[in-house]
Every structure is written in structure tokens, then in C-alpha cells.
Amino acid sequence: MGSVVQALGLNATLVAQIFNFLILLVFLRLVVYPPIVKILEQRQEAIQGNVAAAQEERKQAEELRQQYLGDMQKAKEEANEVIQKATKAAEDESRSIIDAAKQEADRIKESALQDIEREKEKAVSELREQVASLSILVASKVVDEKITADVQRDLINDFIKEAGDLPC
């Protein structure tokens, strides 16, 4: 080795430094490098774990978002359904109220028509009684007097006048 050192023009200090450097490299390779590699691998795994966790959380957040949107849509549909049912119930109720009012109006109208018919029959009955009374009165006057054309005309005029004064 001495001849190689002299042939290359190296001195002993330089050879010692190279030897020390090689020992340092071997020492670093055996003692220091494995823990650094291990720390770097752990850090890489931690970063990958964090990325995976972030992706999983993002996936879960997206699932929650989709679930929330689905729930919101379902709630909206249920609200629309409730509104439609309430509207239909209100329409049915208004129809039944209108029908009841029409039936009541028809009943009142029918009752009024019956009352009018009764009053009409009562008035006709009273008129018949008064006509009968007048007929009896005229007959009694005819019997008492001798009927002449003037008397007969006067009796008819009186009868018409009395009939005109009757409430109808």
C-alpha cells in the first residue's frame, strides 16, 4: 500500500483522512442511517395515513352531505304533501259548507213557498167566505126587493165595489 500511496502522491495525512472518512461512512451506514430511514418511513406512513384519513373524512362528509340533501328533499316532499292534504281538506270543507248553505237556502225557500201557498189558500178561503156572505146578502136583498134592471145594476156595482175592497 505504501507504493500505491507514493505513486499517487498522497501523504499519510490524506490517507488517514480517507480512512477516517470511510470508517465514518460505515459507522453512519450501520448506526445513524437506519434510524433516520426509519423516522423518514414513519413520517411517510404518517403522511399517507393523514391523507387516507382526510380522504375517508371527505368521503364521509360527502356521504353526510348526500344524506342531508336526501333528507332535505324528503322533508320538502313531506311538506308539500302536508300542504296538498291541507288544501284538499280545506277545499272539501268549503264544498261541504257551500253544500250545507245551499241545502239550507233550498229548505228556507221551500218553507217560504209553503208559507206563501198556505197564505194564498187562506186568502182564497176567506175570499170564498166573503163571496158567500155577499151572495147571501145579495140574495136576501133580492128577496126583499123586486129586482128591476136598475136595482140589478146597483147590486152588481155594489158587489164589485165590495169585492174590490177585499184584501187579496
SETOR-120759 format. One line per field, with one value per residue (C-alpha): residue in three letters; x negated, y, z. Coordinates in steps of 0.5 Angstrom, whole numbers, plus 500, padded with zeros to 3 digits. Last residue first. Example, Ala and Ser with C-alpha at 12.3 -4.5 7.8 and 13.67 -1.06 7.14 Angstrom:
2
residuo <- SER / ALA
X <- 473 / 475
Y <- 498 / 491
Z <- 514 / 516
END
This chain:
168
residuo <- CYS / PRO / LEU / ASP / GLY / ALA / GLU / LYS / ILE / PHE / ASP / ASN / ILE / LEU / ASP / ARG / GLN / VAL / ASP / ALA / THR / ILE / LYS / GLU / ASP / VAL / VAL / LYS / SER / ALA / VAL / LEU / ILE / SER / LEU / SER / ALA / VAL / GLN / GLU / ARG / LEU / GLU / SER / VAL / ALA / LYS / GLU / LYS / GLU / ARG / GLU / ILE / ASP / GLN / LEU / ALA / SER / GLU / LYS / ILE / ARG / ASP / ALA / GLU / GLN / LYS / ALA / ALA / ASP / ILE / ILE / SER / ARG / SER / GLU / ASP / GLU / ALA / ALA / LYS / THR / ALA / LYS / GLN / ILE / VAL / GLU / ASN / ALA / GLU / GLU / LYS / ALA / LYS / GLN / MET / ASP / GLY / LEU / TYR / GLN / GLN / ARG / LEU / GLU / GLU / ALA / GLN / LYS / ARG / GLU / GLU / GLN / ALA / ALA / ALA / VAL / ASN / GLY / GLN / ILE / ALA / GLU / GLN / ARG / GLN / GLU / LEU / ILE / LYS / VAL / ILE / PRO / PRO / TYR / VAL / VAL / LEU / ARG / LEU / PHE / VAL / LEU / LEU / ILE / LEU / PHE / ASN / PHE / ILE / GLN / ALA / VAL / LEU / THR / ALA / ASN / LEU / GLY / LEU / ALA / GLN / VAL / VAL / SER / GLY / MET
X <- 812 / 815 / 823 / 824 / 825 / 830 / 834 / 834 / 836 / 842 / 844 / 844 / 847 / 853 / 854 / 854 / 860 / 863 / 863 / 865 / 871 / 871 / 876 / 874 / 873 / 871 / 866 / 863 / 863 / 860 / 855 / 853 / 853 / 848 / 844 / 843 / 841 / 836 / 834 / 833 / 830 / 825 / 823 / 822 / 818 / 814 / 812 / 810 / 806 / 803 / 802 / 798 / 794 / 792 / 790 / 786 / 783 / 781 / 779 / 774 / 772 / 770 / 767 / 763 / 761 / 759 / 755 / 751 / 750 / 747 / 743 / 740 / 739 / 735 / 731 / 729 / 727 / 723 / 720 / 718 / 715 / 711 / 709 / 707 / 703 / 700 / 698 / 695 / 691 / 688 / 687 / 684 / 679 / 677 / 675 / 671 / 668 / 667 / 664 / 659 / 657 / 656 / 652 / 648 / 647 / 644 / 640 / 637 / 636 / 632 / 628 / 627 / 624 / 620 / 617 / 616 / 612 / 608 / 606 / 604 / 600 / 597 / 596 / 593 / 588 / 586 / 585 / 581 / 577 / 576 / 574 / 569 / 566 / 566 / 562 / 557 / 554 / 551 / 549 / 549 / 546 / 541 / 539 / 539 / 535 / 530 / 529 / 528 / 523 / 519 / 519 / 517 / 511 / 509 / 509 / 505 / 500 / 499 / 501 / 497 / 501 / 495 / 493 / 499 / 499 / 492 / 494 / 500
Y <- 580 / 585 / 586 / 593 / 591 / 585 / 591 / 595 / 589 / 587 / 594 / 595 / 588 / 591 / 597 / 594 / 589 / 595 / 599 / 593 / 592 / 587 / 587 / 588 / 584 / 577 / 581 / 584 / 577 / 574 / 580 / 579 / 571 / 573 / 578 / 572 / 567 / 572 / 574 / 566 / 565 / 571 / 568 / 561 / 565 / 569 / 562 / 558 / 564 / 564 / 557 / 557 / 563 / 559 / 553 / 557 / 560 / 553 / 551 / 557 / 556 / 549 / 551 / 556 / 551 / 546 / 551 / 553 / 546 / 545 / 551 / 549 / 542 / 545 / 549 / 543 / 539 / 545 / 546 / 538 / 539 / 545 / 541 / 535 / 539 / 543 / 536 / 533 / 539 / 539 / 531 / 533 / 538 / 534 / 528 / 533 / 536 / 529 / 527 / 533 / 531 / 524 / 527 / 532 / 526 / 522 / 527 / 529 / 521 / 521 / 527 / 524 / 518 / 522 / 526 / 520 / 517 / 523 / 523 / 516 / 517 / 523 / 518 / 513 / 518 / 520 / 513 / 512 / 518 / 516 / 509 / 512 / 516 / 511 / 506 / 512 / 513 / 506 / 502 / 507 / 513 / 508 / 505 / 513 / 515 / 509 / 511 / 518 / 516 / 512 / 518 / 522 / 518 / 517 / 525 / 525 / 520 / 524 / 522 / 523 / 517 / 513 / 514 / 512 / 506 / 504 / 505 / 500
Z <- 497 / 502 / 500 / 498 / 490 / 492 / 496 / 490 / 485 / 490 / 490 / 482 / 482 / 486 / 483 / 476 / 479 / 482 / 476 / 472 / 477 / 482 / 487 / 494 / 500 / 496 / 492 / 498 / 502 / 496 / 495 / 503 / 502 / 496 / 500 / 505 / 500 / 497 / 504 / 505 / 499 / 500 / 506 / 503 / 498 / 503 / 507 / 501 / 499 / 506 / 506 / 499 / 501 / 507 / 503 / 498 / 505 / 507 / 500 / 500 / 507 / 505 / 499 / 503 / 508 / 503 / 499 / 506 / 507 / 500 / 501 / 508 / 505 / 499 / 504 / 508 / 502 / 499 / 506 / 507 / 500 / 502 / 508 / 504 / 499 / 504 / 508 / 501 / 500 / 507 / 506 / 499 / 502 / 508 / 503 / 499 / 506 / 508 / 501 / 501 / 509 / 506 / 500 / 505 / 510 / 504 / 502 / 509 / 510 / 503 / 506 / 512 / 509 / 504 / 510 / 514 / 507 / 507 / 514 / 514 / 508 / 512 / 518 / 513 / 510 / 517 / 520 / 513 / 515 / 522 / 520 / 515 / 520 / 525 / 520 / 517 / 524 / 527 / 521 / 515 / 519 / 522 / 515 / 513 / 519 / 518 / 510 / 512 / 518 / 512 / 507 / 513 / 515 / 507 / 507 / 513 / 510 / 504 / 497 / 491 / 487 / 486 / 494 / 496 / 492 / 494 / 501 / 500
END
